């Protein structure tokens, strides 16, 4: 009997026992098939209606945006509008970007579907994707398969067997213990003549593939050895991802036992631990990445031997490189206009329509339609187009429910607005790019004036809190030759800082935190004394003291009471006479002026795999941040939203040098030729300040926390 759907099969099975379904007349079966197909479609429609009422499963097919007629809203649009209207949130909605991002793929599942199955349409898809392969060495995506990492018979070399026989090195000693009895006997029987039996080779291939490559402790048990080898970036990333807890304990113990391992710097240790914490999670199941890591470790160890063991590089790519390659190929496929590509998508569309997996609304534009067809073909390998919208809604609802009128709450709601939820390293790394700065600080010069030595000058800190300012001092071109050991003294208390530098005309120094910068270069000298502090909302007096070299005296001497305590006499011969009223120094006291009741949010304009998920329209989530924050921040507080974007440029420069030497005394012409190339990467940074400002004012005598009161 021909294949029938589930409903038809159940109807036929309900017939009395004396009806044999396989013997029924064709017309009778067709009647039952029609009825069963109708019931199947009804159930699909009911199931779709049920899914449309829940954020994690609702779709947004047919959406024309919030400004369109309500009949042209998608299910997610309606759910979002309904919920946010209740909590007083934004009603702006988004249009998803049909193009793929680096986060659109479940890489392990997709690579397996493309290269490990023989389903007709998937084979065709792989062939179409290969049309856009631009990898330098063959098919980069294919090299990511774990099958690409397996050890082959030709890689079992006599030098490897000899190393196992003699237990020469930490790895052979580690492996020999795990060898099966038959394999161990075969290794011990090796005479060193360079000839390996087929049986021994087969046994070792099985051993390396089934035990060594799958060994989760290969690195941890031999960490001292592997850390002495050169490991490329991909190997280090996999090592960190699969051995995070082990490395954390190892590095902390190393710092305790030998701080020189981290240049005697606790900060360097914390930096490495922070990098470790933000390492991307390994693939699932983790065994797949274990195989890749161990293969890379074998290659590194083999290359380190005097006689390589035979494990040549397989050029296993990083998961990041695979994501970028998949993104490139799939996006090319979305826009390709080749006949064979159009025919392929046409056949997929016919199949999907037959199964009622898509309808006319799915195919309203080419890019979106093709994206839906690829999702139909690879439902578990490609992230659904509406998944980012679903994640964004769920995250916003979660944050708004628990309240967001805190610094961390504002970060959470900005992250949730882009669909960044959870606590995995990628989310935490993206959240770190969102900066909340309280009090909207603006760098301001609290003082900038020319002063003479021993002459007090006033500085006023307009902020409520004390600050440690930056202090820039420049020697003016005056009647002295140079000045050294300048002291900045707080006139009232006598507290001072001393700068152990010698300044000539137009030289300057800058004190910033604990750093001393001399003429734009970080100095190795240390500032003496505790940094001077400007108390909040007060005016203080400072003055300068110094040792100076007069143009006429020709020797350093003291001016005024340099180095003297209060009440100590000053010997006449110790002084150098200069015009006291003439300014010798220019001083700038710089700090930040704070605006209380205000804060600013600084956000990257583009976050890969996050912001590019949404179409660049007026309803892009980045344009909704100000409105969302306005709903959850405390009343009477001003917020500023700013965006930044870094543009990277690479410039390649190549140069060649050629010269020839020829002389009359040479019997033959001598040519000396040399050539060299210079690869130069020039970094340029441009800052484009783009900001939105929202100022609110109002008169009120009572309000409630998170009341939604906008004083409008």
Secondary structure, DSSP 8 states (H G I E B T S, - for coil): -----HHHHHHHHTS-TT--GGGS-HHHHHHHHHHHHHHHHHHHHHHHHHHTTSTTT---TT---TTS-GGG--HHHHHHHHHHHHHT-------B--S--TTSB-HHHHHHHHHS---HHHHHHHHHHHTT---SSS-TTGGGSGGGGS--GGG--HHHHHHHHHT-SHHHHHHHTTS-HHHHHHHHT--SSS---HHHHHHHHHHIIIIITT-TTHHHHTHHHHTTS---HHHHHHHHHHSHHHHHHHHHHHHHH-GGGGTT-HHHHHHHHHHHHTS----SSHHHHHHHHHHHHHHHHHHHSSS--S--------HHHHHHHHHHHHHHHHH---HHHHHHHHHHHHHHHHTTS--GGGGSSHHHHHHHHHHHHTTTTB--TTHHHHHHHHHHHHHHHH---SHHHHHHHHHHHTT--SSSHHHHHHHTT-EEEETT-EEEEEEEEEE-TT--EEEEE-SSS-B--EEEEEE-S-SEEEEEEEEEEETTT--EEEEEEEEETT-EEEEETTEEEETTEE-SS--BS----B-TTEEEEEEEEEEEEETTT-SEEE-TTTT--TT----GGGB----TTS--EEEEEEEEE--TTEEEEEEES--TTTGGGB-SSTT-GGGGHHHHHHHHS-TT-EEEEEEE----------------B--TT-SS-B-------------------EEEEE------S---TT------
